[in-house]
Amino acid sequence: MKDLGKWQIVSLLAQGLAMLLGMVETFVVIRILSVGEWGLVQLAVSIGGALGIYQHLGLVSASTREISSAKSEDDIFKIFFTASVARYCVTIPISLGLFFGAGRIAENLYHNPELMFPLKIYGITMLFQGVQGILNSVISGTQRFRQLFIYQIVIAFVNILLFIPLVYFYKVSGYFYAFLLFNVISSISLSVIAFKPLRDKIRFPTKEEFSRIFKEIFSISIAIYIVKILYTNWEKLGANALGLFNSAEVVAIYSFALLYAKKLMTISDSVTTVNIPVFSERYVNNFEEFKESFLKNFNKLFSVIVLAGAVASCFAPEIIRVLVGSGKYDGSIPLIAPMVFAFVIYSFVNIVNSSVLIPAKMAKSMVGSYVLLIVGTIVSFFALKNFTGTLSAASWAMTIGSSVCLFFMVYWIKKRMNFSVFSLSHVAISLLSLAISLLCGLSPISVKLVSFVLLFGFLVWALFKADFIGKNDIVSVRKKLASLVGKKS
């Protein structure tokens, strides 16, 4: 059994480095493009992403779960093949629909002919995106984490080498040329990594095996699919709605705040890569070990996320001005605190979902929680917009929606599995992190620094007092990092 803590740290470092490289690409592109051009890119990506999610089918997480518990290596390709056939039955119609319907979407719905070319390229790109997640599930399901994390870092460098020159020379069109090339390279690379070690174990499923594997995968994948659709539409809700009634510049301001806040998801996304296969195995083999190891692990991750969220939000104006090089996105700064906190809360949702609900196949609870994510966000938006601006209401609505989702997820786990994953201590510490986030707009900087030091120190003390982290955890992390450095050297 893999060392959970060690591989979570490695995953966090790998995805953290990949995220930093991605930020270099993103902010160089932002400097090159005008606000209107960046808004056009984000609108096209938002439309394509909202449609593209329907190819997901929940197959990545479900395949990872099945591969991690496969009895024989001969079954791995059979699971991959079955999942891929199911996915492309959906991917191909969506891809063709977006490609041939791009003109109508651009001109009739959004009244912006410049959207047509980016949407056509996005439609073609979907054909290559379709297989990537399932190839990832082969690598993570067989717990070959080292190869996966090396790939994530290398492909992040490839991302920079493609996007920056193509955007510099071809602007918006260049962005989508790079988008297509990047996905072609990613698909080919993942295919080699996934199946080179298994090349002697490639066996196509019989008709009976295909039917059996299909049923096993879809016993949980449909719920994951619905959840993925709900999450993506929750994330894209603001940009897509604003794009109907506002200029590309307004969409750009909102999308920039969302882009900044979403970087926080790197923490929870990095650990879910490890958590799904590891906790699925533990849930099946030893429930008590599963429960104990999850609670200890969750408290440590909770601590990292609230600390990172507080810092990222509090100093957002200074970070943004350095990265962007000007004040052209200052309009997004008031949106940062609620948006960051929305993703702080959603990070907890993501971890609980991947570590508890998916391994336990709690499909109804999963779907119900995410329905409330959307409902809570929409209802709170309409309630808030009468008291504040549209952009501010949309930002705080995301925070409320994610909080409602987490509340019901925790409630259903307590009711069915009889253990609590979120206590009053978690709530109190989360609110303290939010208070630090709200220092974002405080000036002068000297006052902000003094306030931050006092509140952040109290936050760290609270985490130790609640026994979420301790001195032993810090020593353990240091030893794991030292061992990793030692192996590399």
C-alpha positions as CSV (number, residue, x, y, z in Angstrom):
1,M,0.0,0.0,0.0
2,K,1.4,3.4,-1.0
3,D,2.4,5.9,1.7
4,L,-0.6,8.3,1.6
5,G,1.2,11.3,3.2
6,K,4.3,10.9,1.1
7,W,2.5,10.8,-2.2
8,Q,0.1,13.6,-1.3
9,I,3.2,15.8,-0.6
10,V,4.8,14.8,-3.9
11,S,1.5,15.4,-5.7
12,L,1.1,18.8,-4.1
13,L,4.7,19.7,-5.0
14,A,4.3,18.5,-8.6
15,Q,0.9,20.2,-9.2
16,G,2.2,23.3,-7.3
17,L,5.1,23.6,-9.7
18,A,2.8,22.9,-12.6
19,M,0.5,25.6,-11.4
20,L,3.3,28.1,-11.0
21,L,4.4,27.4,-14.6
22,G,0.8,27.7,-15.7
23,M,0.6,31.1,-13.9
24,V,3.6,32.2,-15.8
25,E,1.9,31.3,-19.1
26,T,-1.4,32.8,-18.0
27,F,-0.1,36.2,-16.9
28,V,2.2,36.6,-19.9
29,V,-0.8,35.9,-22.1
30,I,-2.8,38.4,-20.1
31,R,-0.1,41.0,-20.6
32,I,-0.1,40.4,-24.4
33,L,-3.8,40.5,-24.9
34,S,-6.1,43.4,-24.3
35,V,-8.9,43.2,-21.7
36,G,-11.4,42.7,-24.5
37,E,-9.3,39.9,-26.2
38,W,-8.8,38.1,-22.9
39,G,-12.6,38.4,-22.2
40,L,-13.2,36.8,-25.7
41,V,-10.8,33.9,-24.9
42,Q,-12.5,33.4,-21.5
43,L,-16.0,33.4,-23.0
44,A,-15.1,30.9,-25.7
45,V,-13.4,28.6,-23.1
46,S,-16.4,29.0,-20.8
47,I,-18.9,28.0,-23.5
48,G,-16.7,25.1,-24.7
49,G,-16.1,24.0,-21.1
50,A,-19.8,24.0,-20.2
51,L,-20.5,21.9,-23.3
52,G,-17.4,19.7,-23.0
53,I,-18.3,18.6,-19.5
54,Y,-21.1,16.4,-20.9
55,Q,-18.5,14.0,-22.3
56,H,-17.2,13.4,-18.8
57,L,-19.7,10.7,-17.8
58,G,-17.9,10.3,-14.5
59,L,-15.7,7.8,-16.1
60,V,-12.3,9.0,-14.8
61,S,-13.0,8.6,-11.1
62,A,-15.1,5.5,-11.7
63,S,-12.3,3.9,-13.8
64,T,-9.7,4.9,-11.2
65,R,-11.7,3.1,-8.6
66,E,-12.2,0.0,-10.7
67,I,-8.5,-0.2,-11.8
68,S,-7.2,0.3,-8.3
69,S,-9.2,-2.8,-7.2
70,A,-8.6,-4.9,-10.4
71,K,-7.5,-8.4,-9.6
72,S,-5.3,-8.8,-12.7
73,E,-3.3,-6.5,-14.9
74,D,-5.1,-8.1,-17.9
75,D,-8.2,-6.3,-16.7
76,I,-6.7,-2.8,-16.8
77,F,-6.8,-2.4,-20.6
78,K,-10.3,-3.9,-20.7
79,I,-11.5,-1.3,-18.2
80,F,-9.8,1.4,-20.2
81,F,-11.3,0.2,-23.5
82,T,-14.8,0.0,-22.1
83,A,-14.6,3.4,-20.5
84,S,-13.2,5.0,-23.7
85,V,-15.9,3.5,-25.9
86,A,-18.6,4.8,-23.6
87,R,-17.0,8.3,-23.5
88,Y,-16.5,8.7,-27.3
89,C,-20.2,7.8,-27.9
90,V,-20.8,11.2,-26.2
91,T,-17.6,13.1,-27.1
92,I,-18.0,12.7,-30.9
93,P,-21.5,14.1,-31.2
94,I,-20.7,17.1,-28.9
95,S,-17.5,17.8,-30.8
96,L,-19.2,17.8,-34.1
97,G,-22.2,19.8,-32.7
98,L,-19.9,22.6,-31.4
99,F,-17.8,22.6,-34.6
100,F,-20.8,23.0,-36.9
101,G,-22.9,25.0,-34.5
102,A,-20.2,27.6,-33.7
103,G,-21.5,30.1,-36.1
104,R,-25.0,30.1,-34.7
105,I,-23.7,30.2,-31.1
106,A,-21.4,33.2,-31.9
107,E,-23.8,35.2,-34.0
108,N,-27.3,34.3,-32.8
109,L,-26.8,33.8,-29.1
110,Y,-23.8,35.9,-28.2
111,H,-23.9,38.4,-31.2
112,N,-20.1,38.2,-31.5
113,P,-18.9,36.7,-34.8
114,E,-15.3,36.6,-33.4
115,L,-16.3,33.7,-31.2
116,M,-16.9,31.4,-34.2
117,F,-13.2,30.4,-34.9
118,P,-12.3,29.8,-31.2
119,L,-15.4,27.6,-30.8
120,K,-14.6,25.6,-33.9
121,I,-11.1,24.9,-32.6
122,Y,-12.5,24.0,-29.2
123,G,-14.8,21.5,-30.9
124,I,-11.8,19.7,-32.6
125,T,-9.8,19.8,-29.4
126,M,-12.6,17.8,-27.6
127,L,-11.7,14.7,-29.6
128,F,-8.2,14.7,-28.1
129,Q,-9.4,15.7,-24.6
130,G,-11.8,12.8,-24.4
131,V,-9.2,10.1,-23.8
132,Q,-6.9,12.1,-21.4
133,G,-8.8,11.6,-18.2
134,I,-9.2,7.9,-18.7
135,L,-5.4,7.5,-19.5
136,N,-4.8,9.4,-16.2
137,S,-7.0,6.9,-14.4
138,V,-4.9,4.0,-15.7
139,I,-1.7,5.7,-14.3
140,S,-3.2,6.7,-11.0
141,G,-5.3,3.5,-10.6
142,T,-2.1,1.4,-10.9
143,Q,-0.6,3.9,-8.4
144,R,2.3,4.9,-10.7
145,F,2.3,8.3,-9.1
146,R,5.9,9.1,-9.9
147,Q,5.4,8.9,-13.6
148,L,2.2,10.9,-13.4
149,F,3.8,13.7,-11.5
150,I,6.8,13.9,-13.7
151,Y,4.4,14.2,-16.7
152,Q,2.5,17.0,-15.0
153,I,5.7,19.1,-14.6
154,V,7.0,18.4,-18.1
155,I,3.7,19.1,-19.8
156,A,3.5,22.4,-17.9
157,F,6.8,23.5,-19.6
158,V,5.3,22.4,-23.0
159,N,2.3,24.6,-22.2
160,I,4.5,27.7,-21.9
161,L,6.5,26.9,-25.0
162,L,3.3,26.6,-27.1
163,F,1.1,29.4,-25.7
164,I,3.4,32.3,-25.3
165,P,4.8,32.5,-28.8
166,L,1.6,31.6,-30.6
167,V,-0.4,34.2,-28.6
168,Y,2.3,36.8,-29.2
169,F,2.2,36.4,-33.0
170,Y,-1.5,35.4,-33.5
171,K,-3.4,36.9,-30.5
172,V,-6.7,35.1,-29.8
173,S,-6.4,32.7,-32.8
174,G,-2.9,31.8,-31.5
175,Y,-4.3,30.9,-28.1
176,F,-6.6,28.3,-29.6
177,Y,-3.9,27.0,-32.0
178,A,-1.8,26.4,-28.9
179,F,-4.8,24.9,-27.1
180,L,-5.3,22.3,-29.8
181,L,-1.6,21.4,-30.1
182,F,-1.2,21.1,-26.3
183,N,-4.1,18.6,-26.1
184,V,-2.7,16.5,-29.0
185,I,0.7,16.3,-27.3
186,S,-0.9,15.5,-24.0
187,S,-3.0,12.7,-25.4
188,I,0.0,11.0,-27.1
189,S,2.3,11.4,-24.1
190,L,-0.3,9.9,-21.7
191,S,-0.9,7.0,-24.0
192,V,2.8,6.1,-23.9
193,I,3.1,6.5,-20.1
194,A,-0.1,4.5,-19.4
195,F,0.5,1.5,-21.6
196,K,4.2,1.1,-22.2
197,P,4.6,-0.9,-18.9
198,L,1.4,-2.9,-19.8
199,R,2.1,-3.5,-23.5
200,D,2.2,-7.3,-22.9
201,K,-1.0,-7.2,-20.9
202,I,-3.2,-5.5,-23.5
203,R,-6.3,-7.7,-23.9
204,F,-9.6,-6.6,-25.5
205,P,-12.7,-7.5,-23.5
206,T,-15.1,-10.1,-24.7
207,K,-18.8,-9.1,-25.2
208,E,-19.6,-10.5,-21.7
209,E,-16.6,-8.8,-20.1
210,F,-17.5,-5.5,-21.8
211,S,-21.1,-5.7,-20.4
212,R,-19.9,-6.6,-16.9
213,I,-17.2,-3.9,-16.7
214,F,-19.7,-1.3,-18.2
215,K,-22.2,-2.1,-15.4
216,E,-19.5,-1.9,-12.7
217,I,-18.2,1.4,-13.9
218,F,-21.6,3.0,-14.4
219,S,-22.8,1.9,-10.9
220,I,-21.0,5.0,-9.6
221,S,-19.9,7.0,-12.7
222,I,-23.4,8.4,-13.6
223,A,-23.5,10.1,-10.1
224,I,-20.0,11.4,-10.7
225,Y,-21.0,12.6,-14.1
226,I,-24.0,14.5,-12.8
227,V,-21.7,16.0,-10.1
228,K,-19.2,17.1,-12.7
229,I,-21.8,18.7,-14.8
230,L,-23.2,20.6,-11.8
231,Y,-19.8,21.7,-10.6
232,T,-18.7,22.9,-14.1
233,N,-21.9,24.8,-14.6
234,W,-21.6,26.3,-11.1
235,E,-18.1,27.5,-11.9
236,K,-19.1,28.8,-15.4
237,L,-22.4,30.2,-14.2
238,G,-21.2,33.8,-13.6
239,A,-19.2,34.2,-16.8
240,N,-21.8,32.7,-19.1
241,A,-24.7,34.7,-17.6
242,L,-22.6,38.0,-17.7
243,G,-21.7,37.3,-21.3
244,L,-25.4,37.4,-22.3
245,F,-26.0,41.0,-21.1
246,N,-22.6,42.6,-20.6
247,S,-19.4,43.4,-22.6
248,A,-16.4,41.2,-22.9
249,E,-14.6,43.5,-20.5
250,V,-17.1,42.8,-17.7
251,V,-16.7,39.1,-18.3
252,A,-12.9,39.5,-18.2
253,I,-13.0,41.3,-14.8
254,Y,-15.2,38.5,-13.3
255,S,-13.2,35.7,-15.0
256,F,-9.9,37.1,-13.7
257,A,-11.1,37.0,-10.1
258,L,-12.4,33.4,-10.7
259,L,-9.1,32.4,-12.3
260,Y,-7.1,33.8,-9.4
261,A,-9.3,32.1,-6.8
262,K,-9.4,28.8,-8.6
263,K,-5.7,28.3,-8.2
264,L,-6.4,27.3,-4.7
265,M,-8.0,24.1,-6.1
266,T,-4.5,22.9,-6.8
267,I,-4.3,21.7,-3.2
268,S,-7.4,19.6,-3.2
269,D,-7.1,18.5,-6.8
270,S,-3.5,17.2,-6.2
271,V,-4.6,15.0,-3.3
272,T,-7.6,13.6,-5.0
273,T,-5.3,12.0,-7.5
274,V,-3.9,9.9,-4.6
275,N,-7.0,9.7,-2.4
276,I,-9.4,8.0,-4.8
277,P,-7.3,4.8,-5.3
278,V,-5.9,4.7,-1.8
279,F,-9.2,5.3,0.1
280,S,-11.2,3.1,-2.2
281,E,-8.8,0.3,-1.3
282,R,-9.0,1.0,2.4
283,Y,-12.8,1.4,2.4
284,V,-13.2,-2.1,0.8
285,N,-10.6,-3.8,3.1
286,N,-10.8,-2.1,6.5
287,F,-13.5,0.4,7.3
288,E,-12.1,1.4,10.7
289,E,-8.7,2.1,9.2
290,F,-10.4,4.0,6.4
291,K,-12.3,6.2,8.8
292,E,-9.3,7.0,11.1
293,S,-6.9,7.7,8.3
294,F,-9.4,10.0,6.5
295,L,-10.1,12.1,9.6
296,K,-6.4,12.6,10.4
297,N,-5.6,13.4,6.8
298,F,-8.5,15.7,6.3
299,N,-7.6,17.9,9.3
300,K,-4.1,18.4,7.9
301,L,-5.4,19.3,4.5
302,F,-8.0,21.6,6.0
303,S,-5.2,23.4,7.8
304,V,-3.1,23.9,4.7
305,I,-6.1,25.1,2.7
306,V,-7.3,27.7,5.2
307,L,-3.8,29.1,5.6
308,A,-3.2,29.3,1.9
309,G,-6.6,30.8,1.3
310,A,-6.0,33.5,3.9
311,V,-2.6,34.5,2.4
312,A,-3.7,34.3,-1.2
313,S,-6.7,36.6,-0.6
314,C,-5.2,39.1,1.8
315,F,-2.3,40.0,-0.5
316,A,-4.2,39.6,-3.8
317,P,-3.9,43.3,-4.8
318,E,-0.1,43.3,-4.4
319,I,0.3,39.9,-6.1
320,I,-2.0,40.8,-9.0
321,R,-0.3,44.1,-9.7
322,V,3.1,42.4,-9.8
323,L,1.9,39.6,-12.1
324,V,-0.2,41.7,-14.5
325,G,2.2,44.7,-14.5
326,S,-0.6,47.3,-14.5
327,G,-3.9,48.1,-12.8
328,K,-6.1,47.0,-15.7
329,Y,-7.6,44.2,-13.6
330,D,-8.0,46.3,-10.4
331,G,-11.8,46.0,-10.8
332,S,-11.6,42.3,-9.9
333,I,-10.0,43.0,-6.5
334,P,-13.2,43.5,-4.5
335,L,-14.4,40.0,-5.9
336,I,-11.3,38.2,-4.7
337,A,-12.1,37.6,-1.0
338,P,-15.6,36.0,-1.5
339,M,-14.3,34.1,-4.6
340,V,-11.2,32.7,-2.8
341,F,-13.4,31.6,0.2
342,A,-15.8,30.0,-2.2
343,F,-13.0,27.8,-3.4
344,V,-11.7,27.2,0.1
345,I,-15.1,25.7,1.0
346,Y,-15.3,23.9,-2.3
347,S,-11.8,22.4,-1.7
348,F,-13.3,20.7,1.4
349,V,-16.2,19.4,-0.7
350,N,-13.8,18.0,-3.2
351,I,-11.7,16.2,-0.7
352,V,-14.7,14.7,1.2
353,N,-16.3,13.7,-2.1
354,S,-13.2,11.9,-3.5
355,S,-12.1,10.4,-0.2
356,V,-15.5,9.3,1.3
357,L,-18.5,9.5,-1.1
358,I,-16.8,7.9,-4.2
359,P,-15.1,5.0,-2.3
360,A,-18.4,4.4,-0.4
361,K,-20.5,4.7,-3.6
362,M,-22.8,7.2,-1.9
363,A,-24.3,8.3,-5.2
364,K,-27.6,9.9,-4.0
365,S,-25.8,11.9,-1.3
366,M,-23.2,13.1,-3.8
367,V,-25.8,14.2,-6.4
368,G,-28.0,15.8,-3.8
369,S,-25.2,17.8,-2.4
370,Y,-24.2,19.2,-5.8
371,V,-27.8,20.0,-6.7
372,L,-27.8,22.2,-3.6
373,L,-24.5,23.7,-4.7
374,I,-26.3,25.2,-7.8
375,V,-29.6,25.9,-6.0
376,G,-27.9,27.7,-3.1
377,T,-25.8,29.8,-5.5
378,I,-28.7,30.9,-7.7
379,V,-31.1,31.6,-4.8
380,S,-28.5,33.6,-2.9
381,F,-27.5,35.6,-6.0
382,F,-31.1,36.8,-6.5
383,A,-31.4,37.6,-2.8
384,L,-28.1,39.5,-2.8
385,K,-28.3,41.5,-6.0
386,N,-30.9,43.8,-4.6
387,F,-28.4,45.0,-1.9
388,T,-25.2,45.0,-3.8
389,G,-23.8,45.1,-7.4
390,T,-24.2,42.2,-9.8
391,L,-20.5,41.2,-9.7
392,S,-20.3,41.2,-5.9
393,A,-23.6,39.3,-5.6
394,A,-22.3,36.6,-8.0
395,S,-19.1,36.3,-6.0
396,W,-20.7,36.0,-2.6
397,A,-23.4,33.6,-4.0
398,M,-20.6,31.2,-4.9
399,T,-19.4,31.2,-1.3
400,I,-22.9,30.6,0.0
401,G,-23.6,27.8,-2.5
402,S,-20.4,25.9,-1.7
403,S,-21.2,26.2,2.0
404,V,-24.7,24.8,1.6
405,C,-23.2,21.9,-0.5
406,L,-20.6,21.1,2.2
407,F,-23.2,21.3,5.0
408,F,-25.5,18.7,3.4
409,M,-22.6,16.4,2.4
410,V,-21.4,16.3,6.0
411,Y,-24.9,15.7,7.3
412,W,-25.5,12.7,5.0
413,I,-22.1,11.2,5.9
414,K,-22.9,11.5,9.6
415,K,-26.4,10.0,9.0
416,R,-25.2,7.0,6.9
417,M,-21.7,6.3,8.2
418,N,-22.0,7.6,11.7
419,F,-18.9,9.7,11.8
420,S,-18.4,13.5,11.5
421,V,-16.0,15.0,9.1
422,F,-16.6,18.7,10.0
423,S,-17.0,20.0,13.5
424,L,-17.7,23.4,15.1
425,S,-13.9,23.9,15.4
426,H,-13.7,23.6,11.6
427,V,-16.4,26.2,11.2
428,A,-14.8,28.7,13.6
429,I,-11.4,28.4,12.0
430,S,-12.9,28.8,8.5
431,L,-14.6,32.0,9.6
432,L,-11.3,33.3,11.0
433,S,-9.7,32.5,7.6
434,L,-12.5,34.5,6.0
435,A,-11.8,37.5,8.3
436,I,-8.2,37.5,7.2
437,S,-9.3,37.3,3.5
438,L,-11.4,40.4,4.0
439,L,-8.3,42.4,4.8
440,C,-7.7,42.3,1.0
441,G,-8.8,45.9,0.4
442,L,-7.4,47.3,3.6
443,S,-4.9,50.2,3.2
444,P,-2.3,51.5,3.9
445,I,-0.2,48.4,3.5
446,S,1.4,48.9,7.0
447,V,-2.0,48.6,8.6
448,K,-2.8,45.5,6.6
449,L,0.5,43.9,7.5
450,V,0.0,44.5,11.3
451,S,-3.6,43.2,11.1
452,F,-2.5,40.2,9.1
453,V,0.3,39.2,11.4
454,L,-2.0,39.3,14.4
455,L,-4.9,37.4,12.9
456,F,-2.7,34.9,11.0
457,G,-0.8,34.1,14.2
458,F,-4.2,33.5,16.0
459,L,-5.2,31.3,13.1
460,V,-2.1,29.1,13.4
461,W,-2.6,28.9,17.2
462,A,-6.2,27.8,16.7
463,L,-5.2,25.0,14.3
464,F,-2.7,23.7,16.9
465,K,-5.2,24.1,19.7
466,A,-7.9,22.2,17.8
467,D,-5.2,19.4,17.2
468,F,-5.6,19.6,13.5
469,I,-1.9,19.9,13.1
470,G,1.0,19.4,15.6
471,K,4.7,19.5,15.9
472,N,4.9,15.8,14.9
473,D,3.2,16.7,11.6
474,I,5.8,19.4,10.8
475,V,8.6,17.0,11.6
476,S,7.0,14.3,9.5
477,V,6.6,16.5,6.5
478,R,10.2,17.7,6.8
479,K,11.5,14.1,7.0
480,K,9.4,13.2,3.9
481,L,10.7,16.2,2.0
482,A,14.3,15.3,3.0
483,S,13.9,11.7,1.9
484,L,12.5,12.9,-1.5
485,V,15.5,15.3,-1.9
486,G,17.9,12.5,-0.9
487,K,16.5,10.1,-3.5
488,K,16.8,12.7,-6.2
489,S,20.3,13.5,-5.3
